[in-house]
Amino acid sequence: MKAVLFPGNKRVDVIDRPNPVPGVEEVLIKMRASALCRSDMSIYYGKPVVGGEAAKTGLIVPGHEPAGEVVKLGPGASGVQPGDRVAVYLAIGCGRCQWCHRGYRMLCPRWKCLGFDVDGGDADYLVAPAVNCLKLPEELSFEAGAVMTDMIGTQYSAQKRLGVSGATTLAVFGIGPMGAAGVLIGKARGARVIAVDVLEDRLAMAKELGADEMVDSGNEDATARLRELTQGTGVDVAIDCSGNAKAQNAALD
Ligand code: ZN
């Protein structure tokens, strides 16, 4: 099969590799979509921000937001069938600890990240644990399924835990892919959503995705403006998706 490698130093190699074989409780998936994440850029530049030693070798196939079609089951694999359309969740847990049993595979002390520690989806085929396969409904494309695994799942989980509802005014700082998902999920949960960014086109996108108000934090004091929009009380929930210290402080304020 063909596979992509990022050996570092901004190089992209397309190589030939033997097709992977599904092991115990694993499945073989024919890849149909694999999203590029900002964290993939860190491998591209040779300084991976996720994963252990393996990620630094440049020999692991990237792609931690993949979707495709199940073609073969390994021994003992269950829950999916050949022909199923699936997205693949990125955290591979040990399957035995309390976190894995509770479904929080990303908290497993022995977790491995797809596309960083083990081969990911930037290839013709991917092997993954059957338990990581999320069945896609017919109306969801492979592309949507792929990006859903990371940003939509993260926002859904965070906003559920924060109790975001129709009674919530939510501010989302930083309208990149994660912030855009924050706007979508916030609106889907019924909240009043205020998008904060320094880039005009990102704010325009937030509006298109349903944000109720936009705050241009490059031109105005975000905290003051959010107070103004909430009769002085401030927002109920603030989520920072920018990673920028200024935005994090504004969110806390
Ligand atoms: Zn575990």
Residues whose N, C-alpha, C, O or C-beta is under 5 A from the ligand:
A	BS01	ZN	G93 C94 G95 R96 C97 C100 C108
